[in-house]
Amino acid sequence: MRYTQVSSSNAIYRLGQKRLQSHNGSLHDNDVASHSKKGSGQPGRRYLGAAVVLSILFLGYIAISNDVKPVRMGKSAIDTLAFSFNFQKPFYVVVIDAGSTASRVIAFNFHESILNGKPILDGELFHQIKPGLSSFADKPSEGAKTLQALLEKAKTVVPKSEWSRTPLVMKATAGLRLLPDHKANSLLKECRQLFETSGFLVTKNSVSIMEGTDEGIFSWFTVNYLLDKLGSHSSEETVAALDLGGGSTQITFAPAEEHIKREKRHIYSINAFSHNMSVYTHSYLGMGLMAARKEILTYNISQEELNNHDLVEVRSECVNPIVSTEWNYGGHNYLVKGPINGMHKIVKTQNFAGTDEDRPVVRFPECLKIVKSYIEKIKEKPLNLKSHDIYAFSYYFDRATEVGFIDPFSGGIITPDAFLKAAMDTCDYPNTDQPFMCLDLTFIYVLLRDGFHLEPTTKLNLYKKINGHEISWALGAAFNVLQNGL
């Protein structure tokens, strides 16, 4: 993301205003004015413009008289009707999210508000493939080829006539951040070569590894934009965004003024739809669910042993004794098993005979101790996070739906204590279909309580979509492209 550096810890981010492109390809705020002046000497265009405006006002009158309700996210009835009558031309941005566990394409289509010139999101295509790009660290050309299918998906929603005007951007996240530089750069080079033949609008900046700061701010922007909390609203009305990815996790929120003065790091200035505010954002590399899982599973194994074997056997107190499963992460293969001297528990069955069952279980206190020791690596705690409405997504949402706490379609609200209960229940039951669920839920609970200092009863809004649109940093990145170019 492009921004003006203010100091070693502060930066100005500008999001949300679409700049019009001038004839030489650069982006300028004053192009709107210059374009209007040129048009003033052409009566035909002026009369046509007046006719369009009068038509829209007439449609607006009809809409209001018939009590047509505004569409979500600030779309007025006039904007909606004008767009439906093709008075505004759609435009597109294609974003590739090269995550640690999957690569995703999100092709956004927008139109410009006739009332205030702001981009209005109409829809997006979302498609993903697994594994993530970082899994091809030793085969970069094969990794780039996996993205071809994503580009073809984008072309199904972007008209061919618009390809050359549609920005294409790929941002890699923690999966590539965790790779050695030479391996990450080889993957990026192959992806750039692929993008140059895509037919979309690309530059040398189209492919990059995204900073954790950008990831946090883009996610926060997405959530608050979809909730219609940006623009004329005060920053106190915005919500906090918690994004749990595979390789890293981000926390972003707009702190109170007194906390901004106390916090010397991780504060950034944001300009969203011409509204200035300060946000706190912190990205914790290695605290993503998959990265943490790997470290917790291998905490007592040397790096030399991990590097010298094609398949590393690991035994963990956070895995049920009956489990034996292969798992791949970061280009390494693991044979994951429970402890040798696993714990068993006598449980009364619910059948008619009421017999006893000798059930293998996880030693939850031991697992909890290991996870806590890993979370202790978080030294900088977020200030006053619990005073905000919190929206948590990505793996927070996924794991909550998989244990049946929230509806996978509508989402819901739970607490850190709910994750604790789910972890204890899961650890107390052998399930080879979900061999890592005990570990994952325990990690999420400890991350929220010990890492972020949330209360057991803090409400967490868990959603995959808001108003039908995916929650991800990609939408914030698309707005950034519209604002600053590639």
DAMO-V94899 format. One record per pair of residues at least 12 apart in sequence whose ideal C-beta (glycine too) atoms are under 8 Angstrom apart, sorted by sequence separation. I is the first residue (numbers start at 0). J is the second residue. If there is no record, write none. Layout:
BEGIN
I,J ; I,J
END
This chain:
BEGIN
0,12 ; 16,28 ; 18,30 ; 19,31 ; 21,33 ; 93,105 ; 94,106 ; 108,120 ; 109,121 ; 171,183 ; 175,187 ; 191,203 ; 194,206 ; 226,238 ; 239,251 ; 240,252 ; 254,266 ; 266,278 ; 267,279 ; 323,335 ; 345,357 ; 346,358 ; 399,411 ; 425,437 ; 447,459 ; 63,76 ; 67,80 ; 93,106 ; 94,107 ; 107,120 ; 108,121 ; 132,145 ; 239,252 ; 266,279 ; 267,280 ; 300,313 ; 322,335 ; 323,336 ; 344,357 ; 345,358 ; 404,417 ; 62,76 ; 92,106 ; 93,107 ; 108,122 ; 132,146 ; 153,167 ; 191,205 ; 223,237 ; 238,252 ; 265,279 ; 297,311 ; 322,336 ; 343,357 ; 344,358 ; 396,410 ; 399,413 ; 19,34 ; 62,77 ; 91,106 ; 92,107 ; 107,122 ; 108,123 ; 171,186 ; 191,206 ; 223,238 ; 237,252 ; 265,280 ; 310,325 ; 322,337 ; 343,358 ; 344,359 ; 422,437 ; 425,440 ; 426,441 ; 59,75 ; 91,107 ; 107,123 ; 171,187 ; 190,206 ; 222,238 ; 237,253 ; 265,281 ; 297,313 ; 321,337 ; 343,359 ; 344,360 ; 59,76 ; 91,108 ; 92,109 ; 106,123 ; 128,145 ; 150,167 ; 223,240 ; 262,279 ; 296,313 ; 318,335 ; 320,337 ; 342,359 ; 343,360 ; 404,421 ; 59,77 ; 62,80 ; 90,108 ; 91,109 ; 105,123 ; 106,124 ; 219,237 ; 222,240 ; 235,253 ; 259,277 ; 318,336 ; 319,337 ; 320,338 ; 341,359 ; 342,360 ; 399,417 ; 422,440 ; 58,77 ; 89,108 ; 90,109 ; 105,124 ; 187,206 ; 221,240 ; 234,253 ; 296,315 ; 318,337 ; 342,361 ; 399,418 ; 402,421 ; 421,440 ; 422,441 ; 89,109 ; 90,110 ; 104,124 ; 105,125 ; 128,148 ; 187,207 ; 219,239 ; 235,255 ; 259,279 ; 295,315 ; 311,331 ; 313,333 ; 315,335 ; 318,338 ; 321,341 ; 342,362 ; 398,418 ; 56,77 ; 59,80 ; 89,110 ; 90,111 ; 104,125 ; 128,149 ; 169,190 ; 187,208 ; 219,240 ; 258,279 ; 296,317 ; 311,332 ; 312,333 ; 313,334 ; 314,335 ; 315,336 ; 320,341 ; 422,443 ; 55,77 ; 58,80 ; 88,110 ; 103,125 ; 104,126 ; 218,240 ; 295,317 ; 296,318 ; 310,332 ; 311,333 ; 312,334 ; 313,335 ; 314,336 ; 315,337 ; 316,338 ; 319,341 ; 320,342 ; 337,359 ; 399,421 ; 402,424 ; 418,440 ; 422,444 ; 58,81 ; 87,110 ; 103,126 ; 104,127 ; 126,149 ; 146,169 ; 253,276 ; 254,277 ; 309,332 ; 310,333 ; 311,334 ; 313,336 ; 314,337 ; 315,338 ; 320,343 ; 402,425 ; 87,111 ; 103,127 ; 218,242 ; 253,277 ; 254,278 ; 310,334 ; 312,336 ; 314,338 ; 337,361 ; 338,362 ; 55,80 ; 102,127 ; 103,128 ; 169,194 ; 183,208 ; 215,240 ; 253,278 ; 254,279 ; 314,339 ; 418,443 ; 419,444 ; 55,81 ; 58,84 ; 87,113 ; 101,127 ; 102,128 ; 126,152 ; 252,278 ; 253,279 ; 305,331 ; 418,444 ; 86,113 ; 101,128 ; 102,129 ; 167,194 ; 215,242 ; 251,278 ; 252,279 ; 82,110 ; 101,129 ; 124,152 ; 214,242 ; 251,279 ; 100,129 ; 101,130 ; 102,131 ; 124,153 ; 250,279 ; 251,280 ; 415,444 ; 418,447 ; 419,448 ; 54,84 ; 100,130 ; 101,131 ; 102,132 ; 167,197 ; 214,244 ; 250,280 ; 251,281 ; 55,86 ; 100,131 ; 124,155 ; 218,249 ; 249,280 ; 250,281 ; 54,86 ; 81,113 ; 89,121 ; 99,131 ; 124,156 ; 167,199 ; 176,208 ; 219,251 ; 249,281 ; 401,433 ; 415,447 ; 98,131 ; 166,199 ; 167,200 ; 175,208 ; 214,247 ; 218,251 ; 219,252 ; 249,282 ; 415,448 ; 78,112 ; 97,131 ; 98,132 ; 99,133 ; 165,199 ; 166,200 ; 167,201 ; 215,249 ; 248,282 ; 249,283 ; 402,436 ; 51,86 ; 78,113 ; 97,132 ; 162,197 ; 163,198 ; 165,200 ; 166,201 ; 176,211 ; 214,249 ; 215,250 ; 216,251 ; 247,282 ; 248,283 ; 293,328 ; 401,436 ; 77,113 ; 78,114 ; 97,133 ; 162,198 ; 163,199 ; 164,200 ; 169,205 ; 171,207 ; 172,208 ; 211,247 ; 215,251 ; 247,283 ; 292,328 ; 293,329 ; 297,333 ; 419,455 ; 75,112 ; 77,114 ; 82,119 ; 162,199 ; 163,200 ; 168,205 ; 169,206 ; 170,207 ; 171,208 ; 172,209 ; 247,284 ; 296,333 ; 74,112 ; 133,171 ; 162,200 ; 167,205 ; 168,206 ; 169,207 ; 170,208 ; 171,209 ; 173,211 ; 211,249 ; 246,284 ; 247,285 ; 248,286 ; 290,328 ; 321,359 ; 398,436 ; 402,440 ; 415,453 ; 75,114 ; 82,121 ; 132,171 ; 159,198 ; 166,205 ; 170,209 ; 237,276 ; 246,285 ; 247,286 ; 248,287 ; 289,328 ; 296,335 ; 320,359 ; 415,454 ; 416,455 ; 134,174 ; 247,287 ; 293,333 ; 319,359 ; 320,360 ; 415,455 ; 416,456 ; 78,119 ; 133,174 ; 230,271 ; 246,287 ; 319,360 ; 398,439 ; 414,455 ; 415,456 ; 132,174 ; 133,175 ; 136,178 ; 157,199 ; 172,214 ; 229,271 ; 230,272 ; 232,274 ; 234,276 ; 245,287 ; 319,361 ; 398,440 ; 414,456 ; 415,457 ; 102,145 ; 131,174 ; 132,175 ; 139,182 ; 143,186 ; 150,193 ; 170,213 ; 229,272 ; 230,273 ; 231,274 ; 234,277 ; 244,287 ; 245,288 ; 246,289 ; 247,290 ; 318,361 ; 414,457 ; 73,117 ; 102,146 ; 133,177 ; 142,186 ; 146,190 ; 154,198 ; 230,274 ; 234,278 ; 243,287 ; 244,288 ; 245,289 ; 246,290 ; 317,361 ; 414,458 ; 415,459 ; 74,119 ; 104,149 ; 133,178 ; 137,182 ; 229,274 ; 243,288 ; 245,290 ; 316,361 ; 394,439 ; 398,443 ; 413,458 ; 414,459 ; 73,119 ; 103,149 ; 104,150 ; 106,152 ; 136,182 ; 139,185 ; 143,189 ; 147,193 ; 153,199 ; 316,362 ; 412,458 ; 413,459 ; 72,119 ; 102,149 ; 106,153 ; 136,183 ; 139,186 ; 142,189 ; 143,190 ; 146,193 ; 150,197 ; 224,271 ; 412,459 ; 72,120 ; 104,152 ; 108,156 ; 142,190 ; 223,271 ; 395,443 ; 412,460 ; 413,461 ; 97,146 ; 104,153 ; 108,157 ; 139,188 ; 140,189 ; 143,192 ; 144,193 ; 150,199 ; 220,269 ; 316,365 ; 317,366 ; 394,443 ; 412,461 ; 106,156 ; 136,186 ; 139,189 ; 143,193 ; 316,366 ; 410,460 ; 411,461 ; 95,146 ; 106,157 ; 135,186 ; 216,267 ; 220,271 ; 315,366 ; 410,461 ; 317,369 ; 410,462 ; 133,186 ; 216,269 ; 316,369 ; 317,370 ; 410,463 ; 95,149 ; 132,186 ; 315,369 ; 410,464 ; 212,267 ; 405,461 ; 407,463 ; 93,150 ; 55,113 ; 132,190 ; 219,278 ; 363,422 ; 93,153 ; 363,423 ; 366,426 ; 219,280 ; 216,278 ; 399,461 ; 363,426 ; 93,157 ; 216,280 ; 363,427 ; 389,453 ; 395,459 ; 91,156 ; 215,280 ; 361,426 ; 396,461 ; 91,157 ; 215,281 ; 360,426 ; 361,427 ; 395,461 ; 396,462 ; 215,282 ; 360,427 ; 384,451 ; 385,452 ; 396,463 ; 212,280 ; 214,282 ; 360,428 ; 370,438 ; 374,442 ; 384,452 ; 385,453 ; 389,457 ; 391,459 ; 177,246 ; 358,427 ; 360,429 ; 373,442 ; 384,453 ; 385,454 ; 389,458 ; 390,459 ; 391,460 ; 392,461 ; 91,161 ; 176,246 ; 212,282 ; 358,428 ; 359,429 ; 380,450 ; 381,451 ; 388,458 ; 389,459 ; 390,460 ; 391,461 ; 392,462 ; 90,161 ; 173,244 ; 174,245 ; 176,247 ; 211,282 ; 298,369 ; 358,429 ; 366,437 ; 370,441 ; 374,445 ; 380,451 ; 381,452 ; 389,460 ; 390,461 ; 392,463 ; 93,165 ; 95,167 ; 97,169 ; 172,244 ; 173,245 ; 174,246 ; 210,282 ; 211,283 ; 366,438 ; 370,442 ; 374,446 ; 377,449 ; 380,452 ; 385,457 ; 388,460 ; 390,462 ; 92,165 ; 93,166 ; 95,168 ; 97,170 ; 99,172 ; 173,246 ; 211,284 ; 377,450 ; 90,164 ; 91,165 ; 92,166 ; 93,167 ; 94,168 ; 95,169 ; 96,170 ; 97,171 ; 98,172 ; 99,173 ; 100,174 ; 172,246 ; 173,247 ; 295,369 ; 298,372 ; 363,437 ; 367,441 ; 371,445 ; 375,449 ; 90,165 ; 93,168 ; 94,169 ; 95,170 ; 97,172 ; 98,173 ; 99,174 ; 172,247 ; 295,370 ; 298,373 ; 366,441 ; 370,445 ; 374,449 ; 92,168 ; 94,170 ; 96,172 ; 98,174 ; 361,437 ; 374,450 ; 97,174 ; 393,470 ; 97,175 ; 99,177 ; 295,373 ; 363,441 ; 367,445 ; 371,449 ; 392,470 ; 393,471 ; 294,373 ; 392,471 ; 390,470 ; 291,373 ; 344,427 ; 31,116 ; 286,376 ; 285,376 ; 286,377 ; 17,109 ; 97,190 ; 17,111 ; 283,377 ; 281,379 ; 17,116 ; 335,434 ; 16,116 ; 17,117 ; 281,381 ; 335,435 ; 16,117 ; 17,118 ; 15,117 ; 279,381 ; 15,118 ; 279,382 ; 120,224 ; 93,199 ; 288,394 ; 177,284 ; 287,394 ; 319,426 ; 322,429 ; 324,431 ; 176,284 ; 177,285 ; 321,429 ; 317,426 ; 320,429 ; 322,431 ; 326,435 ; 288,398 ; 319,429 ; 321,431 ; 324,434 ; 173,284 ; 319,430 ; 173,285 ; 319,431 ; 322,434 ; 133,246 ; 177,290 ; 131,245 ; 173,287 ; 265,379 ; 264,379 ; 319,434 ; 318,434 ; 173,290 ; 318,435 ; 319,437 ; 318,437 ; 262,382 ; 317,437 ; 318,438 ; 261,382 ; 317,438 ; 315,438 ; 258,382 ; 317,441 ; 258,383 ; 254,382 ; 255,383 ; 252,381 ; 254,383 ; 250,381 ; 255,386 ; 252,384 ; 250,384 ; 253,387 ; 252,387 ; 296,438 ; 292,435 ; 295,438 ; 99,244 ; 100,245 ; 239,384 ; 98,244 ; 99,245 ; 292,438 ; 98,245 ; 99,246 ; 292,439 ; 295,442 ; 98,246 ; 239,387 ; 241,389 ; 243,391 ; 238,387 ; 239,388 ; 241,390 ; 242,391 ; 243,392 ; 244,393 ; 245,394 ; 237,387 ; 238,388 ; 239,389 ; 240,390 ; 241,391 ; 242,392 ; 243,393 ; 244,394 ; 292,442 ; 178,329 ; 238,389 ; 239,390 ; 241,392 ; 242,393 ; 243,394 ; 288,439 ; 291,442 ; 72,224 ; 177,329 ; 238,390 ; 240,392 ; 243,395 ; 72,225 ; 73,227 ; 241,395 ; 288,442 ; 72,227 ; 117,272 ; 174,329 ; 288,443 ; 291,446 ; 71,227 ; 73,230 ; 286,446 ; 226,390 ; 286,450 ; 283,450 ; 222,390 ; 222,392 ; 218,392 ; 99,287 ; 100,289 ; 99,289 ; 99,290 ; 134,327 ; 136,329 ; 137,330 ; 136,330 ; 134,329 ; 133,329 ; 134,330 ; 130,327 ; 133,330 ; 248,446 ; 243,443 ; 250,451 ; 10,212 ; 243,446 ; 12,216 ; 15,220 ; 14,220 ; 0,209 ; 15,224 ; 0,210 ; 241,451 ; 0,213 ; 15,229 ; 15,230 ; 0,216 ; 0,217 ; 241,459 ; 238,460 ; 99,329 ; 242,472 ; 226,465 ; 225,465 ; 225,466 ; 222,465 ; 225,468 ; 225,470 ; 222,470 ; 221,470 ; 225,474 ; 221,471 ; 224,474 ; 221,472 ; 224,475 ; 218,470 ; 221,473 ; 218,471 ; 221,474 ; 218,472 ; 220,474 ; 221,475 ; 224,478 ; 8,263 ; 12,267 ; 14,269 ; 15,270 ; 217,472 ; 220,475 ; 8,264 ; 11,267 ; 12,268 ; 14,270 ; 15,271 ; 16,272 ; 217,473 ; 219,475 ; 8,265 ; 9,266 ; 10,267 ; 11,268 ; 12,269 ; 13,270 ; 14,271 ; 15,272 ; 16,273 ; 215,472 ; 217,474 ; 218,475 ; 8,266 ; 9,267 ; 10,268 ; 11,269 ; 12,270 ; 14,272 ; 15,273 ; 214,472 ; 217,475 ; 220,478 ; 9,268 ; 11,270 ; 213,472 ; 216,475 ; 217,476 ; 217,479 ; 5,268 ; 209,472 ; 213,476 ; 209,476 ; 205,485 ; 204,485 ; 202,485 ; 201,485 ; 200,485 ; 170,472 ; 170,476 ; 168,476 ; 168,480 ; 166,480 ; 168,485 ; 166,484 ; 166,485 ; 125,469 ; 123,468 ; 122,468 ; 123,469 ; 120,468 ; 123,474 ; 120,474 ; 118,478 ; 118,481 ; 105,469 ; 105,471 ; 107,473 ; 107,474 ; 103,471 ; 105,473 ; 105,474 ; 103,473 ; 107,477 ; 105,477 ; 109,481 ; 96,471 ; 96,472 ; 96,473 ; 94,473 ; 94,476 ; 94,477 ; 92,477 ; 94,480 ; 92,480 ; 92,481 ; 72,466 ; 71,466 ; 26,483 ; 26,484 ; 25,484 ; 14,475 ; 15,478 ; 18,481 ; 14,478 ; 17,481 ; 18,482 ; 14,479 ; 16,481 ; 17,482 ; 16,482 ; 18,484 ; 12,479 ; 15,482 ; 14,482 ; 13,482 ; 13,483 ; 0,476 ; 1,479 ; 0,479 ; 1,483 ; 0,483
END
